[in-house]
Amino acid sequence: MRLQSPFRCKPTRKGRRQLVTTRFRESYTRGFAAVDEPNVAVCLLPGTEIAFDREVECDRGFGLLPRLTIEAKVARFRQINQDRRTSHRDALEFPDGEVVLLTSLWEGQHATVLQLPPTLTRSEAAAQTRASVNEEPALSDWAVR
């Protein structure tokens, strides 16, 4: 059984300017919205590549520790923890292999969609989303080796 999102959602497109990380009304969940529609989630497909305007900042330790700054401006959208029904699934993978949940991103960060994933069959798309945070991350094909 797949849980339904309580938010309105619209698909993204390549070159979409001014995505912004936001906390959705009446929720503790964070994600991407268009600047001109802050209460409508922008849905990304697994494999979508995005570029931030600056280094990415996120929470760590439930806000008890200082912000974590990731020294990268590009990331690839992933879905993780597919086997956990009550866990957040939306995440970003950075070129160094670090994976960060979307809900931990600080609000107000601007990003642009660089590239949409190639069209995949349903089984290929499912295979890309099966990784768990607890598994050792695979080295991305665009990571520094």
VENQUI-V823514 format. One line per field, one symbol per residue. burial: b if it has 16 or more other ideal C-beta (glycine too) atoms within 10 Angstrom, else e. A space follows every 50 residues. Layout:
burial: ???
This chain:
burial: eeeeeebeeeebeeebeebbbbbbeeeebbbbbbeeeeebbbbbebbbbb ebeeebbbbeeeeeeeeeebeeebbbbbbbbeeeeeebbbbbbbbeeebb bbbbbeeebebebeebbeeeeeeeeeeeeebeeeeebeebeeeee
